Amino acid sequence: MKIQKSLAIVAGASIVLAPVAFDASQALAANHAVSGNLTVVASPSASPAAIVSLPEAIAAYTAAAATLATVSADATATNQAKQQAFQNAKQAYMQVVRSAAIARMGIDKTFRDAVSAAKQAYRLAVSIPGINADQKLAAKNAADAAVAAAATAHDAAYRAIVIPAPPVAPALTPKAPKGPNPVKTPKN
């Protein structure tokens, strides 16, 4: 039994909708991929404008972190410039975290769909009239193998999502101390 499902795959900046066919034996391997620049995105609650692929978010964060490092190392940079660079890096990091969460939601949904397809294929195989015990056992083993393959692919996809370290607040230059108060002369 084959199930047709469309899956949005973000490759760099372009979104491609591809029909994906899978059955219980193929499980997650044909339905999900997170490798290199490919990230599965499936989030019904996120608006399309808010979706940024994980590689794009990491690239933006890397640029913001490099700017933060440059500004932090600059002895002539003002505290305001350092704080602004830190805020930009922090916002970029939060986008990385959101993109990773969206990718994980896609991975989880794909896993659930694969397990559901395996269960549905098993139920269909068992519901056929005149099936013998060996055939039922073979269907059960196929469903278990599909679920195991889905779990393996799920774990591998989760391991492929690597989030960089968060930005570190820059050391701010201390304010120059005020000079000593001049000795007040008494009023006559």
C-alpha positions in Angstrom: 0.0 0.0 0.0 1.5 3.3 -1.1 0.6 6.7 0.3 1.2 9.9 -1.7 2.2 12.9 0.4 3.6 16.2 -0.6 6.6 17.4 1.4 8.1 20.9 1.5 11.9 20.7 1.2 13.8 23.9 1.7 17.1 23.8 -0.3 19.0 27.0 0.4 16.4 29.7 -0.3 14.0 28.0 -2.6 11.1 25.9 -1.5 10.2 22.9 -3.6 7.1 20.8 -3.2 7.8 17.2 -4.1 5.3 14.3 -4.1 6.8 11.5 -1.9 5.7 7.9 -2.0 6.4 5.6 0.9 5.1 2.4 2.3 5.7 0.6 5.5 9.0 -0.9 4.3 10.4 2.4 3.1 9.2 4.3 6.2 11.1 7.5 6.9 14.0 6.9 4.5 12.0 8.0 1.5 9.9 10.6 3.3 12.5 12.6 5.2 16.0 14.0 4.7 18.1 16.5 6.6 21.5 16.5 5.1 23.8 19.2 3.9 21.6 22.2 2.9 18.3 20.2 2.9 15.9 20.9 5.7 12.4 19.6 6.0 10.0 22.3 7.0 6.5 21.5 8.1 4.8 23.9 10.4 1.1 24.6 10.1 1.3 27.4 12.7 4.2 29.3 11.2 3.5 31.8 8.4 5.5 31.3 5.2 7.2 34.7 5.6 8.5 33.7 9.1 10.1 30.5 7.9 13.9 30.7 7.5 15.8 27.6 6.7 18.3 26.4 9.3 21.3 26.9 7.0 20.2 30.5 6.2 19.7 31.2 9.9 23.1 29.8 10.8 24.8 31.9 8.1 23.1 35.0 9.4 24.1 34.2 12.9 27.7 33.5 11.9 27.8 36.9 10.2 26.3 38.6 13.3 28.7 36.8 15.6 31.7 37.8 13.5 30.5 41.5 13.7 30.1 41.1 17.4 33.7 39.7 17.7 35.0 42.6 15.6 33.2 45.2 17.6 34.2 43.6 20.9 37.9 43.5 19.9 37.8 47.2 18.8 39.2 49.3 21.6 37.6 52.5 20.2 34.1 51.0 19.9 31.5 52.6 22.2 29.5 50.6 24.7 26.4 51.4 22.7 27.9 49.9 19.5 29.0 46.8 21.5 25.5 46.4 23.0 23.9 46.8 19.6 26.1 44.2 18.0 25.3 41.8 20.9 21.5 42.4 20.4 21.9 41.7 16.7 23.8 38.5 17.4 21.2 37.5 20.0 18.3 38.0 17.6 20.1 36.0 14.9 20.8 33.2 17.4 17.1 33.2 18.4 16.2 32.8 14.7 18.6 29.8 14.6 16.8 28.3 17.6 13.3 28.9 16.0 14.5 27.4 12.6 15.8 24.3 14.4 12.5 24.0 16.3 10.6 24.2 13.0 13.0 21.6 11.5 12.4 19.3 14.5 8.6 19.7 14.1 9.0 18.6 10.5 11.1 15.6 11.5 8.6 14.7 14.2 5.6 14.9 11.9 7.4 12.8 9.3 8.1 10.2 11.9 4.5 10.1 13.1 3.3 9.8 9.4 5.8 7.0 8.8 4.6 5.1 11.9 1.0 5.7 11.0 1.6 4.4 7.5 3.3 1.3 8.9 0.3 0.7 11.3 -2.2 1.3 8.5 -0.4 -1.2 6.2 -0.3 -3.7 9.0 -4.0 -3.3 9.7 -4.8 -3.6 6.0 -2.7 -6.8 5.7 -4.2 -8.4 8.7 -7.8 -7.5 7.7 -7.6 -9.5 4.5 -9.9 -12.5 4.8 -8.2 -15.9 4.7 -4.8 -14.7 5.9 -2.8 -17.3 7.8 -0.6 -16.9 10.9 2.6 -16.8 8.9 1.4 -14.0 6.8 0.2 -12.1 9.9 3.6 -12.6 11.4 5.3 -11.4 8.2 3.1 -8.3 8.2 3.9 -7.6 11.9 7.6 -8.0 11.3 7.4 -5.6 8.3 5.6 -3.0 10.4 8.1 -3.4 13.2 11.0 -3.0 10.7 9.4 0.1 9.3 8.9 1.6 12.7 12.6 0.8 13.6 13.8 2.4 10.3 11.7 5.4 11.0 13.1 5.7 14.5 16.7 5.4 13.1 16.1 8.0 10.5 14.4 10.3 13.1 17.4 10.0 15.4 19.8 10.7 12.5 17.9 13.7 11.4 17.9 15.1 15.0 21.7 14.6 15.2 22.1 16.5 11.9 20.6 19.6 13.5 23.5 21.4 15.1 23.0 24.7 16.8 26.0 26.9 17.4 26.9 28.3 20.8 24.9 31.4 21.9 26.6 34.8 21.7 28.5 36.1 24.7 27.9 39.6 26.0 30.9 41.8 25.3 32.9 43.4 28.1 31.9 47.0 28.3 34.5 49.7 28.9 34.0 51.2 32.3 32.8 54.8 32.5 35.5 57.3 33.2 35.4 58.4 36.9 34.3 61.8 37.6 37.0 64.1 38.8 37.2 65.0 42.5 34.8 67.6 43.7 36.6 70.9 43.9 36.8 72.3 47.4 33.9 74.6 47.9 34.6 78.0 49.1 32.3 79.3 51.7 30.0 82.1 50.6 30.6 85.4 52.3 
